[in-house]
Each structure stands twice: as C-alpha cells, then as structure tokens.
C-alpha cells in the first residue's frame, strides 16, 4: 500500500518560494491575520467535518487574542499545542489530520511568521484529501497543491497593516 503524504507541495517549488517571499514582505500582524482568516474560511470547515471538538477554534481564537494583547504567549501556546496533540491522534484520518496541522501551524505564526507556510503545506493536503480522498496519483496531488498555493498567493494582501 502506498504511503500517504502528510503535507503537499515542495519547499523548492516556485509557488512556495513566491509565497514565502511575499509573506516576508508583510508585517507580522498582516501575515498572521491573513493566515488565520484563511484558516477560518478554508480549513476550519474541513476540521469540523472530521472532529466535533473545539480545539481548532480555540487555537485560532487564542492566536487572535494574543494579537490583540489580551493574553500572553504561554496561554495561546497551550491551545495550539493541544491542537497539535489532537493531530497526532488522527493518523487514520488524513484530511482531518492535515486540517488540524494546518490550523495549528497557522496559529503558531504568532510566534514565528514562517509557520504561516504550514497553512499551505498542510492546508493543501487537507483540501486535496477532503475533495479527492487518498487514492490519487502523486501528480494529481501536486497539481491540486499548486492550484491552492496560487490561490493563497493571490489572496495575500499587498500592503501591511500598521504594527502596534
């Protein structure tokens, strides 16, 4: 049996390089806000389809509360780590596991903005596995990953919001 990939895309692909370059031009608040908004819209529904808990919402909400200076990083980190732990438990649910990892990595962008790339790498897998299952050829998954990366790149803001 062919082994399923946990994330899609390649770090050296032109789309990932373009996405990483664009994210690096944004302020941290802009990049994190974009990342969390994408999670709410695109990835959270996949997670909810596979899990009935609120760990994903709690991770997103904690990251947003940290951005508003309502909580400290250790408090936000607890909910993010709980979601990472849930993802490890979802080994037999590829779409749900990828969605959990995409959201956890996106929420982790409050600590390191480059974690926003996890939105794409795991998010593309969540979208592909949710849409098509796990039986496609690798080339088909790569095509879906490229489409998702291009769509995410197009959705990135061109200008930063002011930092606090």
C-alpha positions in Angstrom: 0.0 0.0 0.0 1.3 3.4 -1.0 2.0 5.7 1.9 0.0 8.9 2.1 1.9 12.2 2.4 1.2 14.4 5.4 1.7 17.6 3.5 1.7 18.6 -0.1 4.0 20.9 -2.1 7.7 21.2 -2.2 9.8 23.8 -0.4 11.7 24.4 -3.6 8.6 24.9 -5.8 8.2 28.3 -7.5 4.8 28.7 -5.8 6.2 28.1 -2.3 9.2 30.4 -2.9 6.9 33.1 -4.1 4.5 32.6 -1.2 7.4 32.7 1.4 8.9 35.8 -0.3 5.5 37.6 -0.2 4.9 36.7 3.4 8.3 38.1 4.4 7.4 41.5 2.9 4.3 41.8 5.2 4.2 42.9 8.8 3.7 40.2 11.3 0.1 41.4 12.1 -0.8 41.3 8.5 0.7 37.9 7.8 -0.9 36.3 10.9 -4.3 37.9 10.3 -4.3 36.7 6.7 -3.2 33.2 7.8 -5.9 32.9 10.5 -8.6 34.3 8.2 -7.7 31.7 5.6 -7.9 29.0 8.2 -11.4 30.1 9.3 -12.7 30.2 5.8 -10.9 27.2 4.1 -9.6 24.8 6.6 -11.8 25.0 9.7 -14.8 23.6 7.9 -12.7 20.5 6.9 -11.6 20.1 10.6 -15.2 20.4 11.8 -16.3 17.8 9.3 -13.9 15.3 10.9 -13.9 16.3 14.6 -16.7 17.6 16.9 -14.4 19.3 19.4 -13.5 22.9 19.5 -9.7 22.6 19.6 -9.2 24.3 16.2 -11.4 27.2 17.1 -9.6 27.6 20.4 -6.2 27.7 18.7 -7.4 30.3 16.2 -9.1 32.4 18.9 -6.1 32.2 21.2 -3.8 33.4 18.4 -6.2 36.3 17.6 -6.4 37.2 21.3 -2.6 37.2 21.5 -2.5 39.5 18.5 -4.9 41.9 20.4 -2.6 41.7 23.5 -5.4 40.1 25.5 -3.4 37.0 26.6 0.3 36.2 26.9 2.1 33.7 24.6 2.2 30.8 27.0 -1.6 30.8 27.2 -2.0 30.9 23.5 0.6 28.3 23.1 -1.4 25.8 25.3 -4.3 25.8 22.9 -2.0 25.5 19.9 -0.2 22.5 21.4 -3.5 20.8 22.3 -4.4 21.0 18.6 -1.0 19.6 17.6 -1.6 16.7 20.0 -5.1 16.1 18.5 -3.5 16.0 15.0 -1.1 13.2 16.2 -4.1 11.2 17.3 -5.8 11.5 13.8 -3.4 9.2 12.0 -6.3 7.3 10.3 -8.0 10.5 9.1 -5.8 12.2 6.5 -8.0 15.2 5.7 -8.8 15.9 9.4 -5.2 15.4 10.5 -3.9 17.8 7.7 -6.6 20.3 8.7 -5.6 20.2 12.3 -1.9 20.6 11.4 -2.6 23.5 9.0 -4.6 25.4 11.7 -2.0 24.6 14.4 0.8 25.8 12.2 -1.1 28.9 11.2 -1.8 29.8 14.8 1.9 29.2 15.6 2.7 32.0 13.2 2.2 34.4 16.1 5.5 33.0 17.4 7.3 32.7 14.0 5.7 34.1 10.9 7.3 31.5 8.7 4.9 29.0 10.3 2.3 30.5 8.0 3.7 28.3 5.3 2.1 25.4 7.2 -1.2 26.8 6.1 -0.3 26.0 2.5 1.7 22.7 3.1 -0.8 21.1 5.3 -3.8 23.1 4.1 -3.3 21.8 0.5 -3.2 18.3 1.8 -6.4 18.8 3.8 -8.2 20.3 0.8 -7.0 17.6 -1.6 -7.8 14.7 0.7 -11.2 16.1 1.6 -12.0 16.7 -2.1 -10.5 13.6 -3.6 -9.6 11.1 -0.9 -6.2 9.4 -0.7 -6.2 7.3 -3.9 -4.9 9.7 -6.5 -1.5 9.6 -8.2 1.1 11.9 -6.7 1.0 14.1 -9.8 -2.7 14.9 -9.2 -2.0 15.9 -5.6 0.9 18.1 -6.8 -1.5 19.8 -9.3 -4.0 20.5 -6.5 -1.2 21.8 -4.3 0.0 24.2 -7.0 -3.6 25.4 -7.5 -4.1 26.0 -3.8 -0.7 27.8 -3.5 -1.6 30.1 -6.4 -5.0 30.8 -4.9 -3.4 31.6 -1.5 -0.8 33.7 -3.1 -3.5 35.7 -4.9 -5.3 36.2 -1.6 -2.3 37.6 0.3 -2.6 41.4 1.0 -0.3 43.6 -1.0 0.3 46.0 1.9 0.9 45.6 5.6 -1.3 46.9 8.3 0.4 49.0 10.9 2.1 47.2 13.8 1.3 48.1 17.4 
